[in-house]
Amino acid sequence: MTIQNDWALSPQAYQLLDHLWGPHHIDLFASPTNAKIPHNFVSWNYHPTAAWINAFSRDWTTIPGRHTDHTELALSTVVANPPANDPLSPSSPTTISTIDTTSRRRRRSPSPEVEFDRMEHLNKRFRAAQLSHSAINTIQATQHSRTRNYQTYQRLFVAWCRQRTIDPNIPHAPTIISFLADTREAKNWAVSTTLNAKSAILDLYSIIEQQNIRSDSTYVIYIKALKDSKIPTRRTFDYDLTPVFDHIRSLGSNDTMSRLSLSRKTAWLLAMCGFLRPSDLHRMDLDLSEVNRSGHLVLHIVAPKDKRKGSRRIKSVTIHPHRDPVFCPVQAFISYRQRLAVDPLRAPHPIAPATTINYFFRNTHQLGSQVTSTTISRYMSDIMQHIGRAPDAPIPDPRHLGSTLAATAGLSVDDIVAHGGWASQDTFLLFYRQSSETHTDFTNSTLDQQPRSQSGLCNVM
């Protein structure tokens, strides 16, 4: 089953399995949209109605009414009754295997990494601090996204420590440095990946412990040396959008192209013209977004990635129509809404579950389910891969490329920063603008003999 599409058993298939091996009392691998036992299910990400997060984070022997043959467990991934030595049995080692019915995904090899769970680690820390259940739940509601990003690095760190009989719970700067150096060499990590791993490991400790690690002289020297070792790659590449435009035109009318093609086209146009991330499009609230009387598309993104003074916000983006309907993001939005998003799809926000939004982008096979930001990113890449570029040039990100094209066209940097929602001009110029090319001829303006203004610093006659 693919998590991105949130596939589910059909009701008829579940009823048959429940008749053969039921009754089932809990759905261990589910989400709010596909749970076959809605009042008692376990999800991968936090949800207020879920029994708990991550089915493998607890001992199944503690589940009420459990029998040794597991027949009461409704598994959304359609696994058969496990034999006595099945790796999913709680009495077996913690190595997790899955049944691959499509032969497209390799089974992971046994690893001690799976024993570590970030959320459980945080819960132990919070309980030790004597936080109330309400306080812990409030914190948990905002942690699932970071857990998804950090847990891989944290599992590697815990496994590395155990192999060396080191207690990973003790904050020790030399231990962290050695892990980063060893793993970077073994896995050929880029500097940015190593720094991400560093942030994930620091997350294991309290704020005071993190401050002590960051102030350690050896840690400071290593991190500085690591950053100094990074040589920036060439940021300026030549791109030709003509093949992209030809591809979009070949798709035909918005009314006749496939749902998947319309999804790709709409995501790409909105990202290019609105300077939007995949996560922005995922968090767009259809109830708040509309085409106004002027024909402009006004999108409202609830709790985007970027914050203002540390607080979440609702970002508004206005997108103008294009004179060619084939490349008009407003027309693409209208067509997509009429064909795929005509029915409401209100569900908890991906990082703020207490807030409900009406999701815009839908699963093309199951319109009652939303897609993830990863799927939306893939939509964009499927269009952008047609761009003309040199063999060594990376496929550009629509947010980067769109804003860069606007800058090279002479648009005000202030307007670009406001449209893209960047905190400052420096953020845009340092991290997003991919070309410093301008339309000003500085060579002739500098060298030609012409009247000069008198300056107190340098007088050129």
C-alpha positions in Angstrom: 0.0 0.0 0.0 1.3 3.5 -0.8 1.0 6.0 2.1 0.9 8.9 -0.3 -2.4 7.8 -1.9 -3.9 6.5 1.4 -5.4 3.5 -0.3 -7.8 1.3 1.5 -9.6 -2.0 1.4 -13.0 -1.9 -0.3 -15.9 -2.4 2.2 -16.8 -5.7 0.4 -13.3 -7.1 0.9 -13.2 -6.1 4.5 -16.6 -7.6 5.2 -15.3 -10.9 3.7 -12.2 -10.9 5.8 -14.1 -10.0 8.9 -16.5 -12.8 8.2 -13.7 -15.3 7.8 -11.3 -14.2 10.6 -13.3 -11.7 12.7 -14.6 -10.1 14.5 -11.9 -7.5 14.4 -11.5 -5.0 17.3 -8.7 -2.6 16.2 -7.3 -1.3 13.0 -3.5 -1.1 13.5 -2.4 0.4 10.2 -4.9 3.0 9.2 -5.7 6.7 8.9 -8.9 8.7 9.7 -10.0 8.4 6.0 -9.5 4.6 5.6 -10.0 3.1 9.0 -12.3 0.1 9.0 -12.9 0.4 12.7 -13.2 4.2 13.1 -13.7 4.2 16.8 -10.4 2.2 17.5 -7.6 2.6 15.0 -3.8 3.4 15.1 -2.3 5.9 12.7 1.2 6.7 11.5 0.8 10.4 12.1 -0.9 12.1 15.0 -4.7 12.4 15.0 -6.9 13.3 17.9 -9.2 10.3 17.4 -6.4 7.7 17.0 -5.9 5.2 19.8 -2.1 5.9 19.5 0.6 6.6 16.9 2.7 3.9 15.2 1.4 0.4 15.7 5.0 -0.9 16.2 5.7 1.4 19.1 3.7 -0.8 21.6 3.6 -4.4 22.6 0.6 -6.0 21.0 0.2 -8.4 23.9 -1.2 -5.5 25.9 -4.2 -5.0 23.4 -7.4 -6.1 25.2 -9.0 -9.2 23.8 -5.9 -10.3 21.9 -5.6 -13.9 20.9 -2.4 -15.7 19.9 -3.6 -16.1 16.3 -4.1 -12.3 15.9 -7.5 -12.9 14.2 -9.1 -9.9 15.8 -6.6 -7.4 14.4 -7.9 -5.7 11.3 -4.8 -5.0 9.2 -5.4 -2.4 6.5 -2.3 -3.6 4.6 -4.0 -7.0 4.0 -1.6 -9.3 5.7 -2.6 -12.9 6.2 -2.8 -14.6 9.6 0.9 -14.8 10.7 2.4 -18.2 11.6 4.1 -18.7 14.9 7.5 -17.5 13.7 6.0 -14.5 11.8 8.2 -11.4 12.1 5.1 -9.4 13.0 4.4 -11.4 16.1 5.1 -9.5 19.3 7.1 -12.4 20.7 9.5 -12.2 17.7 12.5 -9.8 17.5 11.7 -6.2 16.7 12.7 -6.5 13.0 9.7 -5.5 10.8 9.0 -7.3 7.5 6.1 -6.6 5.1 4.4 -8.7 2.5 5.2 -7.2 -0.8 2.3 -8.0 -3.1 3.6 -5.7 -5.9 7.3 -6.7 -5.8 8.2 -3.1 -6.2 9.6 -2.4 -2.7 12.5 -4.4 -1.2 12.2 -5.6 2.4 14.4 -3.9 4.8 17.2 -5.9 6.4 17.1 -6.5 10.1 18.4 -3.5 12.0 18.4 -2.4 15.7 17.2 1.0 14.5 13.6 0.0 14.6 13.6 -0.2 18.4 13.8 3.6 18.8 10.6 5.7 18.5 11.0 9.5 18.8 7.5 10.2 20.1 7.9 7.6 22.9 11.2 9.1 23.7 9.6 12.6 24.0 6.7 11.2 26.0 9.1 9.8 28.6 10.9 13.1 28.9 7.6 14.9 29.3 6.3 12.5 31.9 9.6 12.8 33.8 9.0 16.5 33.8 5.6 15.8 35.3 3.7 17.4 32.4 -0.1 16.8 32.4 -1.7 14.7 29.7 -3.3 17.8 28.2 0.1 19.5 27.9 1.7 16.4 26.3 -1.2 16.1 23.8 -0.8 19.7 22.8 3.0 19.2 22.2 2.4 15.9 20.3 0.0 17.6 17.9 2.8 19.7 16.5 5.5 17.0 16.5 4.5 14.5 13.9 6.1 16.4 10.9 9.4 16.8 12.8 9.3 13.1 13.8 9.0 12.1 10.2 12.1 14.2 9.3 14.2 13.4 12.4 13.5 9.8 13.3 15.7 8.2 10.6 18.8 10.1 11.9 17.9 9.4 15.5 17.6 5.7 14.9 21.0 5.7 13.2 22.5 7.5 16.1 20.9 5.1 18.7 22.1 2.0 16.7 25.6 3.5 16.4 25.8 4.2 20.2 24.6 0.7 21.1 27.2 -0.9 18.8 29.8 0.9 20.9 28.1 0.4 24.3 27.4 4.1 24.6 24.3 5.4 26.3 22.6 7.7 23.7 20.5 9.3 26.5 23.6 11.0 27.9 24.3 14.3 26.1 28.0 14.2 25.1 29.4 16.4 22.4 32.3 14.2 21.5 29.9 11.3 21.0 27.8 13.4 18.6 30.8 14.6 16.7 32.2 11.1 16.3 28.8 9.8 15.1 28.5 12.6 12.5 32.0 12.1 11.2 31.8 8.3 11.0 28.4 8.2 9.4 29.2 11.0 7.0 32.2 9.0 5.8 30.4 5.7 5.7 27.3 7.0 3.9 29.0 9.7 1.9 26.7 12.4 3.3 26.6 15.9 2.0 27.4 18.7 4.4 23.7 19.7 4.4 22.6 16.1 5.3 25.2 16.0 8.1 23.8 19.2 9.5 20.3 17.9 9.3 21.4 14.8 11.3 23.0 17.1 13.8 19.8 18.9 14.4 17.9 15.6 14.7 20.3 14.4 17.4 20.2 17.6 19.4 16.4 17.2 19.4 16.8 14.1 21.7 17.9 16.4 24.5 16.4 19.2 26.6 17.0 22.8 25.8 19.6 23.2 28.5 21.5 20.1 27.3 21.4 21.4 23.7 22.8 24.7 24.8 25.6 22.9 26.7 26.5 20.9 23.6 26.4 23.9 21.3 28.8 25.8 23.6 31.3 22.9 23.8 34.5 24.1 22.2 35.2 20.9 20.3 31.6 20.8 18.9 32.0 24.5 17.8 35.2 23.7 16.0 33.9 20.6 14.2 30.7 22.3 13.0 32.7 25.3 11.7 35.1 23.0 9.9 32.2 21.0 8.5 30.6 24.2 7.1 33.9 25.5 5.8 34.5 22.3 3.9 31.4 22.9 1.7 32.2 24.4 -1.6 29.1 25.9 -3.2 28.2 24.5 -6.5 27.5 26.6 -9.6 24.2 28.2 -9.1 23.6 29.7 -12.5 22.3 27.4 -15.2 20.6 28.0 -18.5 17.1 26.7 -18.8 14.7 26.6 -21.7 11.0 26.5 -20.9 10.0 26.0 -24.5 9.8 22.1 -24.2 7.7 22.5 -21.0 5.2 24.8 -22.8 5.1 22.4 -25.8 4.3 19.5 -23.4 1.5 21.4 -21.6 0.0 22.4 -25.0 0.1 18.8 -26.1 -2.0 17.8 -23.1 -5.0 19.4 -24.8 -8.0 21.1 -23.1 -8.4 21.2 -19.3 -11.8 19.6 -19.9 -10.5 16.6 -21.8 -7.1 15.8 -20.4 -6.7 13.1 -17.8 -7.2 13.8 -14.2 -3.5 13.1 -13.5 -2.4 15.5 -16.3 -4.7 18.2 -15.0 -3.3 17.7 -11.5 0.3 18.0 -12.7 -0.5 21.1 -14.8 -2.4 22.8 -12.1 0.2 22.2 -9.4 3.0 23.4 -11.7 1.2 26.6 -12.8 0.2 27.6 -9.3 3.7 26.9 -8.0 5.4 28.8 -10.8 3.1 31.9 -10.7 2.5 31.9 -6.9 6.1 31.0 -5.9 4.6 28.2 -3.8 6.0 25.1 -2.2 4.4 21.7 -2.5 3.4 22.0 1.2 1.8 25.3 0.5 -0.5 23.7 -2.1 -1.2 20.9 0.3 -2.3 23.3 3.0 -4.4 25.4 0.8 -7.9 25.8 2.1 -10.5 25.6 -0.7 -13.2 27.1 1.6 -11.1 30.3 1.8 -9.7 30.4 -1.7 -11.7 31.9 -4.6 -11.6 33.7 -7.9 -12.6 37.3 -7.2 -14.6 39.8 -9.3 -11.4 41.0 -11.0 -10.7 37.5 -12.2 -7.7 37.1 -9.9 -7.2 33.8 -8.0 -6.8 34.4 -4.3 -5.3 31.4 -2.4 -5.2 31.1 1.4 -2.5 28.8 2.8 -3.2 27.8 6.4 -0.1 27.5 8.6 2.6 27.5 5.9 6.1 26.3 6.6 7.4 29.8 7.1 6.3 31.6 10.3 6.2 35.2 11.4 7.9 35.9 14.7 7.6 32.3 15.6 3.9 32.0 15.0 1.8 30.2 12.5 -0.3 32.3 10.1 -2.6 32.2 7.1 -0.7 33.3 3.9 -2.7 34.9 1.1 -1.4 34.7 -2.5 -3.0 36.5 -5.4 -2.4 35.0 -8.9 -3.3 36.9 -12.0 -4.8 35.2 -15.1 -2.7 34.6 -18.3 -3.8 35.9 -21.6 -3.3 32.4 -23.1 -5.9 30.0 -21.6 -3.6 27.1 -22.1 -1.1 28.5 -19.6 -3.6 30.3 -17.4 -3.3 29.2 -13.7 -6.7 30.7 -12.9 -8.4 28.6 -15.6 -6.5 25.5 -14.5 -7.7 26.1 -10.9 -11.3 26.5 -12.0 -11.2 23.3 -14.2 -9.6 21.3 -11.5 -12.1 22.4 -8.9 -15.0 21.5 -11.3 -13.6 18.1 -12.2 -11.9 16.8 -9.1 -12.7 19.1 -6.1 -16.4 19.7 -6.5 -17.3 17.9 -3.3 -15.8 19.2 0.0 -12.9 17.2 1.6 -12.6 18.6 5.1 -10.0 16.9 7.3 -7.6 17.9 10.0 -4.6 20.1 9.0 -1.4 18.1 8.5 0.5 19.8 11.2 -2.3 21.4 13.2 -4.9 18.6 13.7 -7.2 20.9 15.7 -7.8 22.9 12.6 -9.9 21.6 9.7 -9.3 22.6 6.1 -11.0 21.8 2.8 -8.2 20.1 0.8 -7.9 21.1 -2.8 -5.6 18.4 -4.4 -7.3 15.0 -4.5 -6.3 11.4 -5.2 -7.1 11.0 -8.9 -8.3 7.4 -8.2 -10.3 8.2 -5.1 -11.5 11.8 -5.0 -12.6 11.5 -1.4 -8.9 11.3 -0.3 -6.4 14.1 -0.4 -2.8 13.6 -1.6 0.3 14.5 0.4 2.8 17.3 -0.3 5.2 14.6 -1.6 2.7 13.6 -4.3 2.2 17.3 -5.2 6.0 17.7 -5.5 6.0 14.7 -7.9 3.3 16.4 -10.0 5.6 19.4 -10.4 8.6 17.3 -11.2 6.7 15.4 -13.8 6.1 18.7 -15.7 9.5 20.3 -14.9 11.4 17.3 -16.2 10.7 18.4 -19.7 12.7 21.6 -19.3 15.7 22.2 -21.6 18.9 22.1 -19.6 22.5 21.0 -19.6 23.4 17.5 -18.5 24.9 18.7 -15.3 22.0 21.1 -14.5 19.5 20.0 -11.8 15.8 20.1 -12.4 14.8 23.4 -11.0 12.2 23.9 -8.3 9.2 26.0 -9.5 9.4 28.3 -6.5 13.0 29.1 -7.3 12.7 29.3 -11.0 9.5 31.3 -11.0 10.8 34.0 -8.7 14.1 34.1 -10.6 12.4 34.7 -13.9 10.4 37.5 -12.3 13.6 39.1 -11.0 15.4 38.9 -14.4 12.3 40.3 -16.1 12.9 43.5 -14.0 10.1 43.1 -11.4 10.6 44.8 -8.1 12.4 42.6 -5.6 10.2 44.0 -2.9 7.1 42.7 -4.8 8.7 39.4 -5.4 9.6 39.0 -1.7 6.0 39.9 -0.7 4.5 37.6 -3.3 6.7 34.6 -2.2 6.2 35.3 1.5 10.0 35.5 2.2 11.0 37.1 5.5 13.5 39.4 3.8 15.2 40.3 0.6 18.3 38.6 1.9 16.5 35.3 2.2 15.4 35.5 -1.5 18.7 36.7 -2.9 20.8 34.2 -1.0 18.8 31.1 -1.2 16.2 31.3 -4.0 17.3 33.6 -6.8 19.2 31.3 -9.2 20.7 34.0 -11.4 22.2 37.4 -10.8 21.7 38.5 -14.4 20.2 41.9 -14.9 19.2 44.0 -17.9 21.6 46.8 -17.1 24.7 47.1 -19.2 27.2 47.8 -16.4 30.2 47.5 -18.7 29.3 50.4 -21.0 27.8 52.4 -18.2 31.1 52.0 -16.3 33.6 52.6 -19.1 31.9 54.9 -21.5 33.0 58.6 -21.4 29.9 60.5 -20.3 29.0 63.2 -17.8 29.5 61.9 -14.3 27.8 63.1 -11.1 30.2 64.7 -8.6 30.8 62.5 -5.5 32.5 63.4 -2.3 34.1 60.0 -2.3 35.3 59.6 -5.9 35.3 62.3 -8.6 35.5 61.0 -12.1 36.2 63.7 -14.7 
